[in-house]
């Protein structure tokens, strides 16, 4: 079973938010392209895109990294409170 990676929800002075939509916009990729490039299902990519994904397993992160070069720090961003 793949290990689930969930960023911390709160810390002193801020928290992480899912920034997958912004990542795809910068890379000029759409959800269909990413699903095909990463060999992931469209619903998985759509959940990431719409911020409904609470965490990633290591398999999904590896597919994102290999398919579009996304790292964990690219997908979540730190927001100061």
N, C-alpha and C positions, 0 to 999 in steps of 0.2 A: 504494500500500500504506500502510495506517495505521501510524503510529508507535506502538511498544509502550512503555507507561509501566510501569516496575517500580520500586517504592520501594527505597531502600537496604536491604540485608539486615542490615548491622551498622554500628555507628558507636560512638563512644566513649560508654560508659555506657548503651547500650540498643539496641533494634531495633524495627522496625515489625511489627505483626501485622494481619491482615485483620480488620476489625471490621464487616463487612457485616451479619451476623446481629443485632448490637446496634443498628445503624442502623435496620433494619427493625422491630425490637421497639419502639424509641422512637417511630417513625412509625406504629406499629400497622398495618403492611402485611404481607401474606403474599406468598410467592414468585409465585403465579399472578397476583396483582394487579400486582406489579412487572413481570413479563414482559409483560403486556398494556399497561401504562402506558408502558413504555419501548420497546416494539416489539423486544424481545429474546427469544431462545428460552429456554424453561424450563430446559434443561440449563446454559446460561450462568449464569442467575440461581442455579440450584442449586449450581453449582461455587463461585460467590462466597459463597453462604450457608454452605456447608460448609467453606470455607477451602481449597479445592483449586485455586483460581485463583492463579497466580503473578504475573500482571500484567494490565494492561488495555491495549487499543489505544485510540487517541484517539476512534475512532468509538463504541466501547462506552461510554467515559466521557461522551461528548457525549449519548448516548441516556439514560444514567442521570441526567445533569444536567437534561436537558430533561423527562424523564418524572417524576422524583420529587425533583428538586432536590439530588441527591447530588453532592458535590464530592469531589475526591481525598482531602482531609483528613478527610472524613466516613467514608470507606471503610476507610482504614488509620489505626491509632492507634499512638502511640509508647509503648513500654513500657521503663521503666528497668530495668536489670539489677541 
